[in-house]
Amino acid sequence: MVSEYCDAAGAETSTLAMKIVVAGGFGAGKTTLVGAVSQIRPLRTEELLSEAGHWVDDTDLVHRKVATTVAMDFGRIDIRPDLSLYLFGTPGQDRFWFLWDELAHGALGAVVLADARRLQDCFPAVDYFEHRRIPFVVALNSFGGARTYGTRDVARALDLEPGTPVVRCDARDRASGKEVLIRLVEYAGRVHTARLLDSVG
C-alpha cells in the first residue's frame, strides 16, 4: 500500500508501506524481534503464562519466559525514506493459529524465527508459508548455549525449497533484525517479480 505524508519542508511525499509477518515456534523471539526493530512503541498482546497452560506450553528450554503472545505483536520500521515495513508478529502456540490467516493476508513476505535448540518448532511456520506461496526467510536466532548449525545444515533439516534464505540473527539487536528484514524484502521482491514475469510470459 502507498500512503502520503509531508516532509520537513511541507512537500507531499509518497512512501510505500509493506506488510511483513514474523512467525516461528513458542519462545523463538518473535516479540523480542518486533520490539527491537520497531521505531514506534510496539503493540503487544501478551498474557502471563498460567499453570493451566503448563501441559501445552513447553517451557523446558525457555524457563525464563513468563508471558506469551495471544493475538499479535505490531511494529513499524522505515527501511528507506520511501519504504516502511509494518511488522505483524504471530502467536506461537497451536491454539492461536486460527489468527494466522488474518495476519498473513496481503503480506509481502515473512520471517520465520528458528531457535537452534528446538529447530523442529518452526516446521509448522515453514509449511504454512510454503503452502500459501508467501516468500520467507528463516532467521536462526542466537541463544546462549545453543548448538551452532551451519545455514546449509538448517536448510536441509527444514527441507526448504531451493533458494530460501537462511540467515543468522540476534532478535535482541536492532541492527541484526533490520538486516534480516532487508534480506527478506530483497528476496521477496525477486520472487514476486519472477512470478509476475511468468504470468505474462
DAPEWO-V773865 format. One record per residue. N is the residue number from 1. RES is the residue in one small letter. SS is DSSP state (H for helix, E for strand, - for the rest). PHI is phi in whole degrees, 0 to 359 (NA if undefined). PSI is psi as a letter, one per 40 degrees, with the letter a starting at -180 (* if undefined). Layout:
N_RES_SS_PHI_PSI, N_RES_SS_PHI_PSI
This chain:
1_m_-_NA_i, 2_v_E_243_h, 3_s_E_239_i, 4_e_E_250_i, 5_y_E_212_i, 6_c_E_255_h, 7_d_-_280_a, 8_a_-_299_d, 9_a_-_272_e, 10_g_-_89_e, 11_a_-_280_i, 12_e_E_283_h, 13_t_E_230_i, 14_s_E_267_h, 15_t_E_228_h, 16_l_E_269_h, 17_a_E_246_h, 18_m_E_240_i, 19_k_E_265_h, 20_i_E_236_h, 21_v_E_257_h, 22_v_E_247_h, 23_a_E_232_i, 24_g_E_146_a, 25_g_-_285_i, 26_f_-_300_h, 27_g_-_75_e, 28_a_-_280_e, 29_g_-_114_e, 30_k_H_298_d, 31_t_H_298_d, 32_t_H_297_d, 33_l_H_296_d, 34_v_H_300_d, 35_g_H_294_d, 36_a_H_289_d, 37_v_H_265_d, 38_s_-_295_h, 39_q_-_267_e, 40_i_-_245_i, 41_r_-_296_h, 42_p_-_291_i, 43_l_E_275_h, 44_r_E_232_i, 45_t_E_236_g, 46_e_E_264_i, 47_e_E_232_i, 48_l_E_295_i, 49_l_-_294_i, 50_s_-_241_i, 51_e_H_298_d, 52_a_H_297_d, 53_g_H_269_e, 54_h_-_302_d, 55_w_-_282_e, 56_v_-_247_e, 57_d_-_257_h, 58_d_-_279_h, 59_t_-_254_e, 60_d_-_306_d, 61_l_-_258_e, 62_v_-_229_f, 63_h_-_296_e, 64_r_-_275_e, 65_k_-_285_h, 66_v_-_243_e, 67_a_E_222_i, 68_t_E_218_i, 69_t_E_285_h, 70_v_E_248_e, 71_a_E_222_c, 72_m_E_192_i, 73_d_E_249_i, 74_f_E_219_h, 75_g_E_208_i, 76_r_E_217_i, 77_i_E_220_i, 78_d_E_265_h, 79_i_E_281_d, 80_r_E_222_i, 81_p_-_303_d, 82_d_-_252_e, 83_l_E_221_h, 84_s_E_244_i, 85_l_E_246_h, 86_y_E_262_h, 87_l_E_257_h, 88_f_E_239_h, 89_g_E_272_h, 90_t_E_272_i, 91_p_-_290_i, 92_g_-_269_d, 93_q_-_278_i, 94_d_H_306_d, 95_r_H_291_e, 96_f_H_250_e, 97_w_H_293_e, 98_f_H_298_e, 99_l_H_277_e, 100_w_H_297_d, 101_d_H_299_d, 102_e_H_293_d, 103_l_H_292_d, 104_a_H_273_e, 105_h_-_300_h, 106_g_-_78_e, 107_a_-_284_h, 108_l_-_294_d, 109_g_E_186_a, 110_a_E_217_i, 111_v_E_252_h, 112_v_E_257_h, 113_l_E_280_h, 114_a_E_239_h, 115_d_E_264_h, 116_a_H_300_d, 117_r_H_283_d, 118_r_H_219_f, 119_l_H_302_d, 120_q_H_296_e, 121_d_H_291_e, 122_c_H_265_e, 123_f_H_305_d, 124_p_H_300_d, 125_a_H_293_d, 126_v_H_301_d, 127_d_H_299_d, 128_y_H_302_d, 129_f_H_285_d, 130_e_H_296_d, 131_h_H_294_d, 132_r_-_263_e, 133_r_-_56_f, 134_i_-_264_h, 135_p_-_300_i, 136_f_E_211_i, 137_v_E_243_i, 138_v_E_262_h, 139_a_E_253_h, 140_l_E_277_h, 141_n_E_284_h, 142_s_-_278_h, 143_f_-_229_i, 144_g_-_299_h, 145_g_-_83_e, 146_a_-_283_i, 147_r_-_295_i, 148_t_-_273_h, 149_y_-_253_i, 150_g_-_283_i, 151_t_H_298_d, 152_r_H_293_d, 153_d_H_298_d, 154_v_H_295_d, 155_a_H_300_d, 156_r_H_290_d, 157_a_H_297_d, 158_l_-_270_e, 159_d_-_53_f, 160_l_-_287_i, 161_e_-_295_i, 162_p_-_306_h, 163_g_-_93_e, 164_t_-_292_h, 165_p_-_290_i, 166_v_E_238_h, 167_v_E_231_i, 168_r_E_269_i, 169_c_E_205_i, 170_d_-_238_h, 171_a_-_299_e, 172_r_-_278_e, 173_d_-_258_h, 174_r_H_300_d, 175_a_H_297_d, 176_s_H_295_d, 177_g_H_296_d, 178_k_H_296_d, 179_e_H_298_d, 180_v_H_298_d, 181_l_H_294_d, 182_i_H_297_d, 183_r_H_299_d, 184_l_H_295_d, 185_v_H_301_d, 186_e_H_296_d, 187_y_H_294_d, 188_a_H_298_d, 189_g_H_299_d, 190_r_H_295_d, 191_v_H_296_d, 192_h_H_294_d, 193_t_H_296_d, 194_a_H_297_d, 195_r_H_292_d, 196_l_H_295_d, 197_l_H_295_d, 198_d_H_296_d, 199_s_H_288_d, 200_v_H_256_e, 201_g_-_276_*
